Amino acid sequence: GGNSVIASSGEKKLSEGLVVTVICRILGVTVGRRRGKKKEKSEDEGGQGPVGSGTTQHFSAESCRQKQRQPSLPLICIALNILSSLCDHAKDGVSATIFGDSSCASVEAEMMASIGVNVLDALSDNIFEYFHALMNEKDPTLCRNSKDGLFGSLKACSSIVSLLETRLSRAEKTIKNLKEVVWIIINNSNHLNQISIESKGIQKAATSLLAILPLTGNSENTPPNKIWTQSIRDGLKLMEWAIHDFFPMPRADGSSKKDEDTRVKEEAKSHPDLWNRHQKWVSIAKEATSANDDELDLGNDPTDDHRSRSLLSRIQSLCSYLHCLLVMEGYPIHRHSAFANSAVIQQIPLDMLLNTSEQLLSFPLAAEAKYRATKSRLRSSPVHGGLISPHAAMTISASMRMSGHTLFDVSVESCKGGSGILGRAHRVVGMSVANLVSSCSLGVVSVVDGKLMRGVGGNNAVRMGWLRGSIPLRIQSIRSFQAVALSLGSGVVSSNGTVKSISRALVLLGGCLLEQILGEDAEKDGLSLVGGGLDEEWGTLGDR
């Protein structure tokens, strides 16, 4: 009996070993010895520069085509999927279940631990090559193949890191190279968006991989939870710097532009590596990369659409990165449990999260204020101290606010029931109610507040009518209020400090529901919440 068990275990190891060996051969992994000197992906050599930037690139489109032909890219994608499945099975099946023992998962985990660094080295090179092929390739078929290879490689890296975790702590060079390659993709997210809508999946995979890297720890034995917290802070700083450089906004504390510049300079000195990463992205965002943007110039740019799209893409990518960090996407179950304890929750920079969320949520108001305060002939020129014009800021303001809602929601949900969010209940409730008020139609707000607001029942022009008429923003504002209510709980929501704001919000929600129920019937019958027929601000034709 004992011999048969040993034989069975040996057969499992043999079959699993053959599968992993085939995968390594397909992916070009060198097992048993360290790879030779890796190709540098520095900024000066074209690793960071976008397509059309004039920088030299190590991998031409032709060399990438040759790599894709041997072996074929569909075969590589299959190997990547199998590799991800093996890692996920090894991660989730290490403990015995009613469906069988864990010996197979243990074998897979042992094998991946022995070759994990080599596989990550190979996948890091592949990601870099697929990315440049995607940026340069004109053939639709090869472009699609590059997308599939890039997406599969990113997902496979995430699975390996999630499985091995701190066993990769000594492979700092490998993790550093992988991180730099992922930042190249994130920095060029705007160019990927111009290539195809399908690139959203690539950006999501890239931010998920970047968010899971804190699990590897480092050679200094820094706990993963501290690296995780610092990663959240770094992501928030990158977001604040992007807004400050492109469209400076007044802060809630009333600090002047000069004070903000001084604060940013001090932060740059204390975080040189992070500031260097920010400057790399700024240099990319300023450059023209498409045929339509060849004439872009900071001193004479009538539309500056390229830079506004770059800012929006940057904010969306960083929001996705912070979302993955806060929800711990792809993290093993035991990490969720360890990070959920009160000590780790207290380390979450909640004030920074709320400050950045507030900036994004108030972006439409700041954009319109700057737009109306600027002379007509100057509305397409970059604002003082910034890189985009008031007109460009208006075009992206709704999407920026949506990103603010995403960051605000995940911030309050990640601290659900904790003392940190409870101690800031008044501010959090105030932010959610303010968002709701600015999203509801003027008719509803007038009825709730008991006074006729400007533009209701008359022909006067109303500011922010486009914002109040956006149904997606209104839906998101309602969801944000729901997230706040669930995070704080009924006891805090009904406390003396917030009950007035909560009561107002509930009446606004009822008014929105009533307004939507009335619909076209109210228009036919001449009914309205504020006389004169149905409120014409209730969404655009596309929203309806």
Disulfide bonds with the S-S distance in Angstrom:
none
